[in-house]
């Protein structure tokens, strides 16, 4: 194709690509396609999960045994439940740094009350209620006073942690009651051992998936994450929705506390110290954008399994736990970088 200038000379309609441009085009195209795949929830996280599983299967003949797979699922129950609430918060472009602290509060309240002779059911309900109350406070500060979620939840992390240790007196309480430890009971499916906690966690994923994808509330959560101002202009009650997200998330942390009581021998105020970061890690690796408005609960579940598979597989092949944390950190940074790249491509 040529075009004619005013002087009658013809010139190419499109200048030829420079040699460096021609050399870089295939590579850039390949990188772009790979980035699109890896940032497509939940396809990208699923590819990572399958890749890790394939590597560890090749390196350890114990990895794919029913007993080991059921162990991964059991170890993922607590973080998997906390990650549901964390997903809701991050979808609104917020973040919750107090997830683990709130769950520990629930375990201590229930454990101590039962240890002192109170009935298990009211004690458990009170513990879940107190966890929800923390979420109500968080949601009020974020939605009504417009305080940054990072600052609010960082402050509450310290407050809740201190309150939990003061209430416990620094001691741990044995989990001996049948109701408190019920979620740790098991049933066998072939060679796999499934706890009731796993079933409850999967039920929660199903419930919250439905709320996010089939209700107006869920659509509002995504809309607020994309643009709170645009959501307000189309009539979405932004403040009430943000408040409901933090309240519901904290209620889920309370359920996570109950599931934790089924896995630990004692309600310990020093437990779950990495749960805050682990839940964020699972959500981000699962493809939910830290900038809000984009992500899926299925991706979060896959992210939880990625973390579980990675740590279990590295343990099986004898890798030091410090390297496990290092690899997990690299995955988080890579996931956020791919998310940012995806955002740039859409602009």
C-alpha positions as CSV (number, residue, x, y, z in Angstrom):
1,X,0.0,0.0,0.0
2,X,1.2,3.5,-0.9
3,X,-0.1,7.0,-0.5
4,X,0.6,10.1,-2.6
5,X,2.0,13.3,-1.2
6,X,1.2,16.8,-2.5
7,X,4.2,16.7,-4.8
8,X,3.1,13.5,-6.4
9,X,5.7,11.3,-4.7
10,X,4.5,8.1,-3.3
11,X,5.4,6.7,0.0
12,X,4.5,3.6,2.0
13,X,1.3,4.0,3.9
14,X,2.9,2.4,6.9
15,X,6.6,2.8,7.6
16,X,8.4,-0.5,7.8
17,X,9.1,-1.8,11.2
18,X,12.6,-1.4,12.5
19,X,14.7,-4.5,12.9
20,X,14.6,-4.3,16.7
21,X,10.8,-3.9,16.6
22,X,10.4,-7.0,14.3
23,X,12.6,-9.0,16.6
24,X,10.7,-8.0,19.7
25,X,7.2,-8.4,18.4
26,X,6.8,-12.2,18.8
27,X,8.4,-12.1,22.3
28,X,6.1,-9.2,23.4
29,X,3.1,-11.0,22.0
30,X,3.9,-14.2,23.7
31,X,4.4,-12.4,27.1
32,X,1.1,-10.6,26.6
33,X,-0.7,-13.8,25.9
34,X,0.8,-15.5,28.9
35,X,-0.1,-12.5,31.1
36,X,-3.7,-12.6,29.9
37,X,-4.0,-16.3,30.7
38,X,-2.4,-16.1,34.1
39,X,-4.5,-13.1,35.0
40,X,-7.8,-14.7,34.0
41,X,-9.5,-15.9,37.1
42,X,-9.7,-18.8,37.9
43,X,-7.9,-20.2,34.8
44,X,-4.4,-18.7,35.7
45,X,-4.4,-19.9,39.3
46,X,-5.7,-23.4,38.2
47,X,-2.7,-23.7,35.8
48,X,-0.3,-22.8,38.6
49,X,-2.0,-25.4,40.9
50,X,-1.8,-28.2,38.3
51,X,1.9,-27.3,37.6
52,X,2.9,-27.4,41.3
53,X,1.0,-30.7,41.7
54,X,2.7,-32.2,38.7
55,X,6.2,-31.1,39.9
56,X,5.6,-32.6,43.4
57,X,4.1,-35.8,42.1
58,X,7.3,-36.3,40.0
59,X,9.5,-35.5,43.0
60,X,7.7,-37.5,45.7
61,X,5.7,-40.7,45.4
62,X,3.8,-39.8,48.6
63,X,2.3,-36.6,47.2
64,X,-0.7,-38.0,45.4
65,X,-1.7,-40.6,48.1
66,X,-5.2,-40.2,49.4
67,X,-3.8,-39.6,52.9
68,X,-1.6,-36.8,51.9
69,X,-4.3,-35.1,49.8
70,X,-6.7,-35.2,52.7
71,X,-4.0,-33.8,54.9
72,X,-3.6,-30.8,52.5
73,X,-7.3,-30.2,52.6
74,X,-7.4,-30.4,56.4
75,X,-4.5,-28.0,56.8
76,X,-6.3,-25.5,54.4
77,X,-9.5,-25.3,56.4
78,X,-8.7,-22.4,58.6
79,X,-7.0,-20.2,56.1
80,X,-9.6,-21.2,53.5
81,X,-12.4,-20.0,55.7
82,X,-10.7,-16.7,56.6
83,X,-9.9,-16.2,52.9
84,X,-13.6,-16.0,52.1
85,X,-14.0,-13.0,54.2
86,X,-10.8,-11.5,53.0
87,X,-12.0,-11.9,49.4
88,X,-15.1,-9.9,50.1
89,X,-13.1,-7.1,51.7
90,X,-10.6,-7.0,48.9
91,X,-13.3,-7.0,46.3
92,X,-14.4,-3.6,47.7
93,X,-10.8,-2.3,47.3
94,X,-10.2,-2.7,51.1
95,X,-8.0,-5.0,53.1
96,X,-8.3,-6.7,56.5
97,X,-5.1,-7.1,58.5
98,X,-6.9,-8.4,61.6
99,X,-8.5,-11.7,60.2
100,X,-6.3,-14.0,62.3
101,X,-6.6,-11.9,65.4
102,X,-10.4,-11.9,65.2
103,X,-10.4,-15.7,64.8
104,X,-8.1,-16.1,67.7
105,X,-10.4,-13.9,69.8
106,X,-13.3,-16.3,69.0
107,X,-11.3,-19.4,70.0
108,X,-10.2,-17.8,73.3
109,X,-13.7,-16.6,74.3
110,X,-15.3,-19.9,73.5
111,X,-12.5,-22.0,75.0
112,X,-12.3,-20.0,78.2
113,X,-16.0,-19.8,78.9
114,X,-16.4,-23.6,78.4
115,X,-13.3,-24.2,80.5
116,X,-15.0,-22.2,83.3
117,X,-18.1,-24.3,83.2
118,X,-20.4,-22.4,80.9
119,X,-22.5,-24.3,78.3
120,X,-20.8,-24.8,74.9
121,X,-23.5,-23.6,72.5
122,X,-24.0,-20.1,74.2
123,X,-20.3,-19.7,74.6
124,X,-19.7,-20.5,70.9
125,X,-22.5,-18.2,69.8
126,X,-21.1,-15.4,72.0
127,X,-17.6,-15.9,70.5
128,X,-19.0,-15.6,66.9
129,X,-21.0,-12.6,68.0
130,X,-18.0,-10.8,69.4
131,X,-16.1,-11.5,66.1
132,X,-19.0,-10.0,64.2
133,X,-19.0,-7.0,66.5
134,X,-15.3,-6.3,65.6
135,X,-16.4,-6.4,61.9
136,X,-19.2,-4.0,62.7
137,X,-16.7,-1.5,64.3
138,X,-14.4,-1.9,61.3
139,X,-17.1,-1.4,58.8
140,X,-18.4,1.7,60.6
141,X,-15.0,3.3,60.7
142,X,-14.3,2.6,57.0
143,X,-17.7,3.4,55.6
144,X,-18.9,6.2,57.8
145,X,-15.7,8.0,58.8
146,X,-14.0,7.2,55.5
147,X,-10.8,5.9,57.3
148,X,-8.4,3.9,55.2
149,X,-9.1,0.1,55.7
150,X,-5.3,-0.5,56.0
151,X,-5.0,1.9,59.0
152,X,-8.3,0.8,60.7
153,X,-7.5,-3.0,60.5
154,X,-3.9,-2.4,61.5
155,X,-5.1,-0.6,64.6
156,X,-7.7,-3.3,65.3
157,X,-5.0,-6.0,64.9
158,X,-3.2,-4.5,67.9
159,X,-6.3,-3.8,69.9
160,X,-7.9,-7.3,69.4
161,X,-4.6,-9.1,70.0
162,X,-4.0,-7.2,73.3
163,X,-7.7,-7.7,74.4
164,X,-7.4,-11.5,73.6
165,X,-4.3,-11.9,75.7
166,X,-5.7,-9.8,78.6
167,X,-8.9,-11.9,78.6
168,X,-7.0,-15.2,78.5
169,X,-4.5,-14.1,81.1
170,X,-1.8,-15.4,78.8
171,X,-3.0,-19.0,79.2
172,X,-4.3,-21.6,76.8
173,X,-7.5,-23.6,77.3
174,X,-7.9,-27.3,76.3
175,X,-10.6,-28.0,73.7
176,X,-12.4,-30.9,75.4
177,X,-16.0,-30.2,74.7
178,X,-17.7,-32.2,71.9
179,X,-19.4,-29.2,70.3
180,X,-16.3,-27.1,70.2
181,X,-14.2,-29.9,68.7
182,X,-17.0,-31.3,66.5
183,X,-15.6,-29.8,63.3
184,X,-12.5,-32.0,63.7
185,X,-14.4,-35.2,63.6
186,X,-13.8,-37.3,60.5
187,X,-15.4,-39.6,58.0
188,X,-13.5,-41.8,55.5
189,X,-13.9,-41.8,51.8
190,X,-11.8,-44.6,50.4
191,X,-8.3,-43.9,51.7
192,X,-9.0,-40.2,52.4
193,X,-10.0,-38.8,55.7
194,X,-12.5,-35.9,55.5
195,X,-13.3,-33.7,58.5
196,X,-16.6,-32.0,59.0
197,X,-14.6,-28.8,59.0
198,X,-13.7,-29.4,55.3
199,X,-17.4,-29.9,54.5
200,X,-18.4,-26.7,56.3
201,X,-15.7,-24.7,54.5
202,X,-16.8,-25.9,51.1
203,X,-20.4,-25.1,52.1
204,X,-19.4,-21.6,52.9
205,X,-17.7,-21.2,49.6
206,X,-20.9,-22.4,47.8
207,X,-23.0,-20.0,49.8
208,X,-20.8,-16.9,49.3
209,X,-20.3,-17.8,45.6
210,X,-24.1,-17.7,45.2
211,X,-24.3,-14.3,47.1
212,X,-21.6,-12.8,44.9
213,X,-22.8,-14.1,41.6
214,X,-26.6,-14.4,41.9
215,X,-27.7,-11.6,44.1
216,X,-27.9,-7.8,43.9
217,X,-25.7,-7.6,47.0
218,X,-22.9,-9.4,45.2
219,X,-23.2,-7.2,42.1
220,X,-23.0,-4.1,44.4
221,X,-19.8,-5.4,46.0
222,X,-18.1,-5.7,42.6
223,X,-19.4,-2.3,41.5
224,X,-18.1,-0.6,44.6
225,X,-14.7,-2.2,44.1
226,X,-14.6,-0.8,40.5
227,X,-15.7,2.7,41.4
228,X,-17.4,3.7,44.6
229,X,-18.5,7.1,43.2
230,X,-20.0,5.5,40.1
231,X,-21.8,3.0,42.3
232,X,-23.2,5.8,44.4
233,X,-24.4,7.7,41.3
234,X,-26.4,4.7,40.1
235,X,-28.2,4.4,43.4
236,X,-26.1,1.8,45.2
237,X,-26.1,2.4,49.0
238,X,-22.3,2.3,49.2
239,X,-21.9,2.9,52.9
240,X,-24.4,0.2,53.9
241,X,-22.8,-2.3,51.5
242,X,-19.3,-1.7,52.8
243,X,-20.5,-2.0,56.3
244,X,-22.3,-5.3,55.5
245,X,-19.1,-6.7,53.9
246,X,-16.9,-6.1,56.9
247,X,-19.7,-7.4,59.2
248,X,-20.2,-10.6,57.2
249,X,-16.4,-11.1,56.8
250,X,-16.0,-11.0,60.6
251,X,-18.8,-13.4,61.0
252,X,-16.9,-15.8,58.7
253,X,-13.8,-15.3,60.8
254,X,-15.9,-16.4,63.8
255,X,-16.9,-19.5,61.9
256,X,-13.2,-20.0,61.2
257,X,-12.6,-19.8,64.9
258,X,-15.0,-22.7,65.4
259,X,-13.2,-24.7,62.7
260,X,-9.9,-23.9,64.3
261,X,-11.1,-25.4,67.6
262,X,-11.6,-28.7,65.8
263,X,-8.0,-28.8,64.7
264,X,-6.0,-27.5,67.7
265,X,-5.7,-29.2,71.1
266,X,-5.8,-25.8,73.0
267,X,-7.3,-22.4,72.5
268,X,-4.1,-20.4,72.5
269,X,-3.9,-16.6,72.3
270,X,-0.6,-17.0,70.4
271,X,-2.0,-19.2,67.6
272,X,-2.5,-18.2,64.0
273,X,0.0,-15.4,64.0
274,X,0.5,-15.7,60.2
275,X,-3.2,-16.1,59.4
276,X,-3.6,-12.5,58.4
277,X,-0.9,-12.6,55.7
278,X,-1.8,-16.2,54.7
279,X,-5.4,-15.2,53.9
280,X,-4.2,-12.2,51.8
281,X,-1.7,-14.4,50.1
282,X,-4.4,-17.0,49.1
283,X,-6.7,-14.3,47.8
284,X,-4.1,-12.5,45.7
285,X,-2.6,-15.7,44.3
286,X,-6.2,-16.8,43.5
287,X,-6.5,-13.8,41.1
288,X,-8.5,-11.3,43.1
289,X,-7.2,-7.8,42.4
290,X,-5.9,-5.8,45.3
291,X,-7.4,-2.7,43.5
292,X,-10.9,-4.1,43.9
293,X,-13.8,-5.0,41.6
294,X,-12.1,-8.1,40.0
295,X,-11.8,-11.6,41.3
296,X,-13.7,-14.8,42.1
297,X,-14.3,-17.0,45.1
298,X,-13.4,-20.1,43.0
299,X,-10.0,-18.4,42.4
300,X,-9.6,-17.8,46.1
301,X,-10.2,-21.5,46.8
302,X,-7.6,-22.5,44.2
303,X,-5.2,-19.9,45.8
304,X,-5.7,-21.6,49.2
305,X,-4.9,-25.0,47.6
306,X,-1.8,-23.5,45.9
307,X,-0.5,-22.4,49.3
308,X,-1.4,-25.7,50.8
309,X,0.1,-27.8,48.0
310,X,3.3,-25.6,47.9
311,X,4.0,-26.0,51.6
312,X,3.1,-29.7,51.8
313,X,5.1,-30.5,48.7
314,X,8.2,-28.6,49.8
315,X,8.0,-30.4,53.2
316,X,7.8,-33.8,51.5
317,X,11.0,-33.2,49.5
318,X,12.8,-31.8,52.6
319,X,12.9,-28.1,51.9
320,X,13.6,-25.8,54.8
321,X,10.4,-23.9,55.9
322,X,12.2,-20.6,55.4
323,X,12.4,-21.4,51.7
324,X,8.7,-22.1,51.7
325,X,8.0,-18.6,52.9
326,X,10.4,-17.2,50.3
327,X,8.6,-19.0,47.5
328,X,5.2,-18.0,48.7
329,X,6.4,-14.3,48.9
330,X,7.6,-14.5,45.3
331,X,4.3,-15.9,44.2
332,X,2.4,-13.0,45.9
333,X,4.6,-10.4,44.2
334,X,4.3,-12.1,40.8
335,X,0.5,-12.3,41.2
336,X,0.2,-8.5,42.0
337,X,2.6,-7.7,39.2
338,X,0.5,-9.7,36.7
339,X,-2.6,-8.0,38.0
340,X,-1.0,-4.6,37.5
341,X,0.0,-5.6,34.0
342,X,-3.5,-6.7,33.2
343,X,-4.8,-3.3,34.4
344,X,-2.4,-1.4,32.2
345,X,-3.5,-3.5,29.2
346,X,-7.1,-2.6,29.8
347,X,-6.5,1.1,30.1
